[in-house]
Amino acid sequence: MNRRNFIKTSITASVVAATIRVLDQPAAAQTQAPAPKAVLRLSSQEWIIPGGSLKEKVEFMVKHGGAGIEFGANIVGRVKEIQEALAGTPIKVSAICAADGPYIVEDKAQQRKAIDNAKKILEAAGELGSTGVIMVPAFNGAKGILPHVQARELLVKEILPELGEHAVKSKCRMLLEPLNRGEAWFLRQVPDAASICRDVNSPGIGLMGDFYHMHIEETSDMGAFISAGNYLYHVHLASRTRSRILPHQENSDYRDGFRGLKLIGYQGFCSLECGIRQGTRREEEIPKTFRMLEQQWQEAAIPAIA
């Protein structure tokens, strides 16, 4: 048994054991409400969806079973356009993939620039009823990145409390995104992002997970999502190799992660953030990916309690 499978098996056993302990308690001691039934709400970044206009993209998502569209920083100034395109449809605004910073740098002017930019995006995202605004504290190569301990302290004590407060006022939230070490060394694992959320303790701060990055950095997709718990508000989907294309085009397997989402009663979106294999057509391939994801969601059974 390799390390990944060992950890995965251990986490499954731990979840089952914890559930048994709760069930063995008297009813009066079971104070925590059970998690709601998880749902699979499929979304996609705007640029991936075929269509000559936003309205056509929305219609494509409706036709093929989508539930949300993920936008970028250009939502500032587009609020009315987006609202009109979504009006009368079941499609919602999922996340806004926008506020990248860098934040955790020595340059105070750059810190302020990143924070103020994020606030503007939060305001527009709140008007649109978005899940949240995605932030990366700093990509590799950013000038003047602080050492890890100082960077974390800056985030927890200064930057995230300020952004969290503004997010609440804007009726939205900031979402930390862990990446892989090739893109960002500072924040690479979902459990680390969850610990930062816990320390900040703001309803305006949450996190997201990305299956592509998780395949590189996590020992267990299910374990990572369990560790995220109620801090998890968004998930990115792409194939699990360096090509990062539509999931079904490389037969990617998300069932372990889907089990984790079911265990925590996940209610957010699972959104495509990927390219497409050269020579294939989005109109044909995106529906195939949606059907594959729906099938794997059905197959992702929660571990039984013996």
Short mmCIF file of the C-alpha atoms (twelve columns), coordinates in Angstrom:
data_MODEL
# 
_entry.id   MODEL 
# 
loop_
_atom_site.group_PDB 
_atom_site.id 
_atom_site.type_symbol 
_atom_site.label_atom_id 
_atom_site.label_alt_id 
_atom_site.label_comp_id 
_atom_site.label_asym_id 
_atom_site.label_seq_id 
_atom_site.Cartn_x 
_atom_site.Cartn_y 
_atom_site.Cartn_z 
_atom_site.pdbx_PDB_model_num 
ATOM 1   C CA . MET A 1   0.000   0.000  0.000   1 
ATOM 2   C CA . ASN A 2   1.488   3.360  -0.994  1 
ATOM 3   C CA . ARG A 3   1.429   6.441  1.231   1 
ATOM 4   C CA . ARG A 4   -1.519  8.063  -0.566  1 
ATOM 5   C CA . ASN A 5   -3.688  4.953  -0.189  1 
ATOM 6   C CA . PHE A 6   -2.580  4.447  3.416   1 
ATOM 7   C CA . ILE A 7   -3.601  7.970  4.396   1 
ATOM 8   C CA . LYS A 8   -6.839  7.681  2.427   1 
ATOM 9   C CA . THR A 9   -7.762  4.447  4.210   1 
ATOM 10  C CA . SER A 10  -6.833  5.907  7.597   1 
ATOM 11  C CA . ILE A 11  -9.007  8.963  7.054   1 
ATOM 12  C CA . THR A 12  -11.964 6.837  6.003   1 
ATOM 13  C CA . ALA A 13  -11.602 4.785  9.186   1 
ATOM 14  C CA . SER A 14  -11.363 7.948  11.273  1 
ATOM 15  C CA . VAL A 15  -14.535 9.384  9.744   1 
ATOM 16  C CA . VAL A 16  -16.423 6.159  10.401  1 
ATOM 17  C CA . ALA A 17  -15.135 5.943  13.978  1 
ATOM 18  C CA . ALA A 18  -16.085 9.545  14.689  1 
ATOM 19  C CA . THR A 19  -19.565 8.941  13.295  1 
ATOM 20  C CA . ILE A 20  -19.982 5.864  15.495  1 
ATOM 21  C CA . ARG A 21  -18.973 7.853  18.593  1 
ATOM 22  C CA . VAL A 22  -21.629 10.463 17.804  1 
ATOM 23  C CA . LEU A 23  -24.290 7.846  17.188  1 
ATOM 24  C CA . ASP A 24  -23.430 6.122  20.469  1 
ATOM 25  C CA . GLN A 25  -24.118 9.308  22.454  1 
ATOM 26  C CA . PRO A 26  -27.515 9.969  24.055  1 
ATOM 27  C CA . ALA A 27  -29.811 12.058 21.889  1 
ATOM 28  C CA . ALA A 28  -29.448 15.046 24.228  1 
ATOM 29  C CA . ALA A 29  -25.681 15.063 23.652  1 
ATOM 30  C CA . GLN A 30  -25.986 15.224 19.874  1 
ATOM 31  C CA . THR A 31  -26.021 19.017 19.744  1 
ATOM 32  C CA . GLN A 32  -24.492 19.425 16.291  1 
ATOM 33  C CA . ALA A 33  -27.056 19.314 13.504  1 
ATOM 34  C CA . PRO A 34  -26.377 16.733 10.786  1 
ATOM 35  C CA . ALA A 35  -24.897 18.038 7.540   1 
ATOM 36  C CA . PRO A 36  -27.457 18.773 4.812   1 
ATOM 37  C CA . LYS A 37  -27.556 16.479 1.815   1 
ATOM 38  C CA . ALA A 38  -24.809 17.539 -0.575  1 
ATOM 39  C CA . VAL A 39  -25.639 18.690 -4.082  1 
ATOM 40  C CA . LEU A 40  -23.645 18.768 -7.331  1 
ATOM 41  C CA . ARG A 41  -24.024 22.254 -8.812  1 
ATOM 42  C CA . LEU A 42  -22.018 22.417 -12.030 1 
ATOM 43  C CA . SER A 43  -20.491 25.691 -13.136 1 
ATOM 44  C CA . SER A 44  -17.894 26.904 -15.630 1 
ATOM 45  C CA . GLN A 45  -15.668 29.900 -16.073 1 
ATOM 46  C CA . GLU A 46  -17.197 32.285 -18.588 1 
ATOM 47  C CA . TRP A 47  -14.415 32.092 -21.177 1 
ATOM 48  C CA . ILE A 48  -14.722 28.310 -21.529 1 
ATOM 49  C CA . ILE A 49  -18.426 28.311 -22.420 1 
ATOM 50  C CA . PRO A 50  -19.272 28.502 -26.153 1 
ATOM 51  C CA . GLY A 51  -21.364 31.409 -27.331 1 
ATOM 52  C CA . GLY A 52  -20.988 34.759 -29.067 1 
ATOM 53  C CA . SER A 53  -22.566 36.689 -26.205 1 
ATOM 54  C CA . LEU A 54  -23.078 36.243 -22.493 1 
ATOM 55  C CA . LYS A 55  -26.756 35.517 -23.107 1 
ATOM 56  C CA . GLU A 56  -25.822 32.671 -25.472 1 
ATOM 57  C CA . LYS A 57  -23.404 31.268 -22.893 1 
ATOM 58  C CA . VAL A 58  -26.149 31.349 -20.256 1 
ATOM 59  C CA . GLU A 59  -28.526 29.544 -22.616 1 
ATOM 60  C CA . PHE A 60  -25.884 26.878 -23.281 1 
ATOM 61  C CA . MET A 61  -25.486 26.255 -19.547 1 
ATOM 62  C CA . VAL A 62  -29.238 26.011 -19.032 1 
ATOM 63  C CA . LYS A 63  -29.598 23.549 -21.917 1 
ATOM 64  C CA . HIS A 64  -26.851 21.232 -20.653 1 
ATOM 65  C CA . GLY A 65  -27.610 21.180 -16.951 1 
ATOM 66  C CA . GLY A 66  -25.287 23.867 -15.632 1 
ATOM 67  C CA . ALA A 67  -26.127 25.828 -12.491 1 
ATOM 68  C CA . GLY A 68  -23.583 28.652 -12.395 1 
ATOM 69  C CA . ILE A 69  -21.060 30.791 -14.261 1 
ATOM 70  C CA . GLU A 70  -17.734 31.894 -12.822 1 
ATOM 71  C CA . PHE A 71  -16.487 35.336 -13.825 1 
ATOM 72  C CA . GLY A 72  -13.206 37.251 -13.579 1 
ATOM 73  C CA . ALA A 73  -12.145 40.679 -12.323 1 
ATOM 74  C CA . ASN A 74  -13.919 42.306 -15.271 1 
ATOM 75  C CA . ILE A 75  -17.223 42.055 -13.385 1 
ATOM 76  C CA . VAL A 76  -16.506 45.561 -12.092 1 
ATOM 77  C CA . GLY A 77  -18.506 47.626 -14.580 1 
ATOM 78  C CA . ARG A 78  -20.439 44.600 -15.882 1 
ATOM 79  C CA . VAL A 79  -22.938 44.113 -13.068 1 
ATOM 80  C CA . LYS A 80  -25.970 45.274 -15.066 1 
ATOM 81  C CA . GLU A 81  -24.966 43.241 -18.141 1 
ATOM 82  C CA . ILE A 82  -24.606 40.069 -16.069 1 
ATOM 83  C CA . GLN A 83  -27.847 40.632 -14.175 1 
ATOM 84  C CA . GLU A 84  -29.765 41.090 -17.427 1 
ATOM 85  C CA . ALA A 85  -28.235 37.978 -19.000 1 
ATOM 86  C CA . LEU A 86  -29.130 35.811 -15.989 1 
ATOM 87  C CA . ALA A 87  -32.615 37.241 -15.432 1 
ATOM 88  C CA . GLY A 88  -35.347 34.619 -15.681 1 
ATOM 89  C CA . THR A 89  -32.884 31.704 -15.746 1 
ATOM 90  C CA . PRO A 90  -31.774 29.248 -13.034 1 
ATOM 91  C CA . ILE A 91  -28.105 30.181 -13.606 1 
ATOM 92  C CA . LYS A 92  -26.331 31.932 -10.713 1 
ATOM 93  C CA . VAL A 93  -22.978 33.656 -10.377 1 
ATOM 94  C CA . SER A 94  -20.637 31.165 -8.729  1 
ATOM 95  C CA . ALA A 95  -17.187 32.493 -7.804  1 
ATOM 96  C CA . ILE A 96  -15.193 35.449 -9.077  1 
ATOM 97  C CA . CYS A 97  -11.668 34.367 -10.017 1 
ATOM 98  C CA . ALA A 98  -9.972  37.696 -9.650  1 
ATOM 99  C CA . ALA A 99  -8.177  39.126 -6.629  1 
ATOM 100 C CA . ASP A 100 -4.656  37.693 -6.932  1 
ATOM 101 C CA . GLY A 101 -2.582  40.422 -5.272  1 
ATOM 102 C CA . PRO A 102 0.191   39.837 -4.275  1 
ATOM 103 C CA . TYR A 103 -0.758  40.558 -0.663  1 
ATOM 104 C CA . ILE A 104 1.978   38.985 1.464   1 
ATOM 105 C CA . VAL A 105 4.837   41.226 0.346   1 
ATOM 106 C CA . GLU A 106 7.090   43.742 2.077   1 
ATOM 107 C CA . ASP A 107 5.824   46.649 -0.024  1 
ATOM 108 C CA . LYS A 108 3.046   48.318 1.986   1 
ATOM 109 C CA . ALA A 109 1.846   50.227 -1.074  1 
ATOM 110 C CA . GLN A 110 1.382   46.944 -2.959  1 
ATOM 111 C CA . GLN A 111 -0.463  45.447 -0.002  1 
ATOM 112 C CA . ARG A 112 -2.873  48.406 0.019   1 
ATOM 113 C CA . LYS A 113 -3.312  48.268 -3.763  1 
ATOM 114 C CA . ALA A 114 -4.250  44.572 -3.611  1 
ATOM 115 C CA . ILE A 115 -6.657  45.068 -0.687  1 
ATOM 116 C CA . ASP A 116 -8.408  48.053 -2.258  1 
ATOM 117 C CA . ASN A 117 -8.759  46.216 -5.575  1 
ATOM 118 C CA . ALA A 118 -10.241 43.201 -3.798  1 
ATOM 119 C CA . LYS A 119 -12.759 45.450 -2.053  1 
ATOM 120 C CA . LYS A 120 -14.027 46.815 -5.373  1 
ATOM 121 C CA . ILE A 121 -14.438 43.297 -6.722  1 
ATOM 122 C CA . LEU A 122 -16.200 42.204 -3.518  1 
ATOM 123 C CA . GLU A 123 -18.742 44.989 -3.907  1 
ATOM 124 C CA . ALA A 124 -19.592 44.002 -7.479  1 
ATOM 125 C CA . ALA A 125 -19.622 40.298 -6.531  1 
ATOM 126 C CA . GLY A 126 -22.023 41.017 -3.681  1 
ATOM 127 C CA . GLU A 127 -24.416 42.811 -6.030  1 
ATOM 128 C CA . LEU A 128 -24.426 39.697 -8.206  1 
ATOM 129 C CA . GLY A 129 -24.998 37.298 -5.314  1 
ATOM 130 C CA . SER A 130 -21.676 35.562 -5.957  1 
ATOM 131 C CA . THR A 131 -20.340 32.690 -3.847  1 
ATOM 132 C CA . GLY A 132 -17.146 34.624 -3.211  1 
ATOM 133 C CA . VAL A 133 -14.032 36.269 -4.618  1 
ATOM 134 C CA . ILE A 134 -11.025 33.978 -5.035  1 
ATOM 135 C CA . MET A 135 -7.671  35.239 -3.758  1 
ATOM 136 C CA . VAL A 136 -4.131  33.894 -3.987  1 
ATOM 137 C CA . PRO A 137 -1.900  35.490 -1.306  1 
ATOM 138 C CA . ALA A 138 1.089   35.471 -3.682  1 
ATOM 139 C CA . PHE A 139 2.245   33.524 -6.706  1 
ATOM 140 C CA . ASN A 140 5.834   32.324 -6.920  1 
ATOM 141 C CA . GLY A 141 8.034   35.045 -8.364  1 
ATOM 142 C CA . ALA A 142 6.205   37.966 -6.773  1 
ATOM 143 C CA . LYS A 143 8.674   40.604 -5.661  1 
ATOM 144 C CA . GLY A 144 9.423   40.793 -1.940  1 
ATOM 145 C CA . ILE A 145 7.333   37.850 -0.657  1 
ATOM 146 C CA . LEU A 146 7.583   37.707 3.130   1 
ATOM 147 C CA . PRO A 147 8.925   34.633 4.968   1 
ATOM 148 C CA . HIS A 148 6.209   32.087 5.724   1 
ATOM 149 C CA . VAL A 149 5.657   32.949 9.409   1 
ATOM 150 C CA . GLN A 150 5.522   36.693 8.767   1 
ATOM 151 C CA . ALA A 151 3.270   36.196 5.755   1 
ATOM 152 C CA . ARG A 152 0.784   34.120 7.726   1 
ATOM 153 C CA . GLU A 153 0.757   36.595 10.595  1 
ATOM 154 C CA . LEU A 154 0.118   39.473 8.189   1 
ATOM 155 C CA . LEU A 155 -2.786  37.609 6.607   1 
ATOM 156 C CA . VAL A 156 -4.373  36.473 9.852   1 
ATOM 157 C CA . LYS A 157 -3.980  39.672 11.865  1 
ATOM 158 C CA . GLU A 158 -4.311  42.417 9.278   1 
ATOM 159 C CA . ILE A 159 -5.271  41.640 5.685   1 
ATOM 160 C CA . LEU A 160 -7.989  38.999 6.064   1 
ATOM 161 C CA . PRO A 161 -9.795  40.660 9.004   1 
ATOM 162 C CA . GLU A 162 -10.071 43.853 6.939   1 
ATOM 163 C CA . LEU A 163 -11.213 42.010 3.826   1 
ATOM 164 C CA . GLY A 164 -13.546 39.806 5.841   1 
ATOM 165 C CA . GLU A 165 -15.283 42.813 7.348   1 
ATOM 166 C CA . HIS A 166 -15.703 44.418 3.939   1 
ATOM 167 C CA . ALA A 167 -16.925 41.125 2.480   1 
ATOM 168 C CA . VAL A 168 -19.665 40.879 5.101   1 
ATOM 169 C CA . LYS A 169 -20.757 44.442 4.343   1 
ATOM 170 C CA . SER A 170 -20.821 43.555 0.657   1 
ATOM 171 C CA . LYS A 171 -22.804 40.350 1.324   1 
ATOM 172 C CA . CYS A 172 -20.021 38.238 -0.113  1 
ATOM 173 C CA . ARG A 173 -16.791 36.543 1.060   1 
ATOM 174 C CA . MET A 174 -13.123 36.166 0.180   1 
ATOM 175 C CA . LEU A 175 -12.012 32.636 -0.719  1 
ATOM 176 C CA . LEU A 176 -8.429  31.502 -0.173  1 
ATOM 177 C CA . GLU A 177 -7.181  29.251 -2.970  1 
ATOM 178 C CA . PRO A 178 -4.398  26.740 -2.266  1 
ATOM 179 C CA . LEU A 179 -2.263  26.122 -5.363  1 
ATOM 180 C CA . ASN A 180 0.512   23.644 -6.109  1 
ATOM 181 C CA . ARG A 181 4.177   24.292 -5.348  1 
ATOM 182 C CA . GLY A 182 4.930   25.082 -8.960  1 
ATOM 183 C CA . GLU A 183 2.666   28.137 -8.710  1 
ATOM 184 C CA . ALA A 184 2.729   29.165 -5.035  1 
ATOM 185 C CA . TRP A 185 4.767   27.787 -2.155  1 
ATOM 186 C CA . PHE A 186 3.006   29.770 0.557   1 
ATOM 187 C CA . LEU A 187 -0.441  28.138 0.485   1 
ATOM 188 C CA . ARG A 188 -0.528  24.644 -1.038  1 
ATOM 189 C CA . GLN A 189 -3.034  22.548 0.942   1 
ATOM 190 C CA . VAL A 190 -6.704  22.819 1.758   1 
ATOM 191 C CA . PRO A 191 -6.173  21.997 5.479   1 
ATOM 192 C CA . ASP A 192 -3.706  24.891 5.756   1 
ATOM 193 C CA . ALA A 193 -6.249  27.279 4.239   1 
ATOM 194 C CA . ALA A 194 -8.851  25.941 6.679   1 
ATOM 195 C CA . SER A 195 -6.558  26.640 9.636   1 
ATOM 196 C CA . ILE A 196 -6.103  30.224 8.436   1 
ATOM 197 C CA . CYS A 197 -9.892  30.622 8.134   1 
ATOM 198 C CA . ARG A 198 -10.291 29.262 11.662  1 
ATOM 199 C CA . ASP A 199 -7.719  31.680 13.068  1 
ATOM 200 C CA . VAL A 200 -9.267  34.694 11.304  1 
ATOM 201 C CA . ASN A 201 -12.735 33.595 12.448  1 
ATOM 202 C CA . SER A 202 -14.709 35.835 10.096  1 
ATOM 203 C CA . PRO A 203 -17.902 34.914 8.201   1 
ATOM 204 C CA . GLY A 204 -16.419 36.884 5.320   1 
ATOM 205 C CA . ILE A 205 -13.454 34.525 4.896   1 
ATOM 206 C CA . GLY A 206 -13.641 31.033 3.411   1 
ATOM 207 C CA . LEU A 207 -11.701 28.809 1.027   1 
ATOM 208 C CA . MET A 208 -11.938 26.782 -2.139  1 
ATOM 209 C CA . GLY A 209 -10.345 23.582 -3.422  1 
ATOM 210 C CA . ASP A 210 -9.018  22.769 -6.880  1 
ATOM 211 C CA . PHE A 211 -8.832  19.104 -7.889  1 
ATOM 212 C CA . TYR A 212 -5.860  19.794 -10.181 1 
ATOM 213 C CA . HIS A 213 -3.732  21.327 -7.422  1 
ATOM 214 C CA . MET A 214 -5.016  18.841 -4.857  1 
ATOM 215 C CA . HIS A 215 -3.789  15.910 -6.952  1 
ATOM 216 C CA . ILE A 216 -0.272  17.295 -6.597  1 
ATOM 217 C CA . GLU A 217 -0.363  18.397 -2.951  1 
ATOM 218 C CA . GLU A 218 -2.917  16.348 -1.001  1 
ATOM 219 C CA . THR A 219 -2.637  12.761 0.210   1 
ATOM 220 C CA . SER A 220 -6.433  12.350 0.065   1 
ATOM 221 C CA . ASP A 221 -9.051  14.400 -1.775  1 
ATOM 222 C CA . MET A 222 -11.729 13.193 0.616   1 
ATOM 223 C CA . GLY A 223 -9.591  14.033 3.641   1 
ATOM 224 C CA . ALA A 224 -8.810  17.495 2.295   1 
ATOM 225 C CA . PHE A 225 -12.480 18.360 1.850   1 
ATOM 226 C CA . ILE A 226 -13.380 16.960 5.260   1 
ATOM 227 C CA . SER A 227 -10.695 19.179 6.787   1 
ATOM 228 C CA . ALA A 228 -12.182 22.187 4.998   1 
ATOM 229 C CA . GLY A 229 -15.628 21.546 6.449   1 
ATOM 230 C CA . ASN A 230 -17.881 24.592 6.577   1 
ATOM 231 C CA . TYR A 231 -15.115 26.867 5.280   1 
ATOM 232 C CA . LEU A 232 -15.393 25.334 1.787   1 
ATOM 233 C CA . TYR A 233 -17.472 27.407 -0.643  1 
ATOM 234 C CA . HIS A 234 -16.156 26.597 -4.121  1 
ATOM 235 C CA . VAL A 235 -14.391 23.848 -6.092  1 
ATOM 236 C CA . HIS A 236 -12.454 23.971 -9.362  1 
ATOM 237 C CA . LEU A 237 -12.415 21.086 -11.842 1 
ATOM 238 C CA . ALA A 238 -9.858  20.185 -14.499 1 
ATOM 239 C CA . SER A 239 -8.111  17.051 -15.690 1 
ATOM 240 C CA . ARG A 240 -5.520  15.806 -13.225 1 
ATOM 241 C CA . THR A 241 -2.435  15.995 -15.426 1 
ATOM 242 C CA . ARG A 242 -0.249  18.873 -16.551 1 
ATOM 243 C CA . SER A 243 -2.415  19.430 -19.624 1 
ATOM 244 C CA . ARG A 244 -5.308  20.711 -17.438 1 
ATOM 245 C CA . ILE A 245 -8.079  20.099 -19.963 1 
ATOM 246 C CA . LEU A 246 -11.750 19.087 -19.676 1 
ATOM 247 C CA . PRO A 247 -12.067 16.276 -17.093 1 
ATOM 248 C CA . HIS A 248 -13.614 13.618 -19.338 1 
ATOM 249 C CA . GLN A 249 -10.930 14.090 -21.996 1 
ATOM 250 C CA . GLU A 250 -8.435  12.337 -19.721 1 
ATOM 251 C CA . ASN A 251 -10.876 10.153 -17.772 1 
ATOM 252 C CA . SER A 252 -10.128 11.952 -14.505 1 
ATOM 253 C CA . ASP A 253 -11.527 10.414 -11.337 1 
ATOM 254 C CA . TYR A 254 -13.113 12.711 -8.734  1 
ATOM 255 C CA . ARG A 255 -15.051 10.129 -6.734  1 
ATOM 256 C CA . ASP A 256 -12.805 10.226 -3.674  1 
ATOM 257 C CA . GLY A 257 -13.204 13.995 -3.464  1 
ATOM 258 C CA . PHE A 258 -16.933 13.768 -4.133  1 
ATOM 259 C CA . ARG A 259 -17.228 11.449 -1.112  1 
ATOM 260 C CA . GLY A 260 -15.640 14.164 0.981   1 
ATOM 261 C CA . LEU A 261 -18.055 16.754 -0.390  1 
ATOM 262 C CA . LYS A 262 -20.973 14.497 0.450   1 
ATOM 263 C CA . LEU A 263 -19.697 13.916 3.990   1 
ATOM 264 C CA . ILE A 264 -19.603 17.665 4.710   1 
ATOM 265 C CA . GLY A 265 -22.932 18.330 2.994   1 
ATOM 266 C CA . TYR A 266 -21.365 20.614 0.380   1 
ATOM 267 C CA . GLN A 267 -23.786 23.139 -1.131  1 
ATOM 268 C CA . GLY A 268 -21.449 25.196 -3.340  1 
ATOM 269 C CA . PHE A 269 -20.481 25.004 -7.010  1 
ATOM 270 C CA . CYS A 270 -18.040 22.721 -8.837  1 
ATOM 271 C CA . SER A 271 -16.711 24.853 -11.670 1 
ATOM 272 C CA . LEU A 272 -14.670 24.115 -14.782 1 
ATOM 273 C CA . GLU A 273 -11.321 25.920 -14.884 1 
ATOM 274 C CA . CYS A 274 -9.493  24.264 -17.749 1 
ATOM 275 C CA . GLY A 275 -8.707  24.191 -21.435 1 
ATOM 276 C CA . ILE A 276 -9.868  21.775 -24.120 1 
ATOM 277 C CA . ARG A 277 -7.997  19.212 -26.186 1 
ATOM 278 C CA . GLN A 278 -6.886  20.666 -29.489 1 
ATOM 279 C CA . GLY A 279 -9.124  19.751 -32.384 1 
ATOM 280 C CA . THR A 280 -12.248 19.183 -30.268 1 
ATOM 281 C CA . ARG A 281 -15.348 21.370 -29.939 1 
ATOM 282 C CA . ARG A 282 -16.556 22.925 -26.696 1 
ATOM 283 C CA . GLU A 283 -20.183 22.549 -27.800 1 
ATOM 284 C CA . GLU A 284 -19.752 18.773 -27.798 1 
ATOM 285 C CA . GLU A 285 -17.165 18.242 -25.079 1 
ATOM 286 C CA . ILE A 286 -18.544 20.285 -22.168 1 
ATOM 287 C CA . PRO A 287 -21.835 18.306 -22.069 1 
ATOM 288 C CA . LYS A 288 -19.785 15.085 -22.055 1 
ATOM 289 C CA . THR A 289 -17.817 16.335 -19.059 1 
ATOM 290 C CA . PHE A 290 -21.016 17.298 -17.228 1 
ATOM 291 C CA . ARG A 291 -22.490 13.838 -17.774 1 
ATOM 292 C CA . MET A 292 -19.270 12.157 -16.589 1 
ATOM 293 C CA . LEU A 293 -19.200 14.289 -13.428 1 
ATOM 294 C CA . GLU A 294 -22.840 13.509 -12.690 1 
ATOM 295 C CA . GLN A 295 -22.118 9.792  -13.080 1 
ATOM 296 C CA . GLN A 296 -19.109 9.914  -10.769 1 
ATOM 297 C CA . TRP A 297 -21.129 11.881 -8.215  1 
ATOM 298 C CA . GLN A 298 -23.703 9.086  -8.180  1 
ATOM 299 C CA . GLU A 299 -20.971 6.464  -7.840  1 
ATOM 300 C CA . ALA A 300 -19.207 8.257  -4.979  1 
ATOM 301 C CA . ALA A 301 -20.770 6.330  -2.118  1 
ATOM 302 C CA . ILE A 302 -20.089 7.511  1.433   1 
ATOM 303 C CA . PRO A 303 -18.147 4.858  3.404   1 
ATOM 304 C CA . ALA A 304 -20.558 2.577  5.220   1 
ATOM 305 C CA . ILE A 305 -20.532 2.263  9.011   1 
ATOM 306 C CA . ALA A 306 -19.935 -1.346 10.039  1 
# 
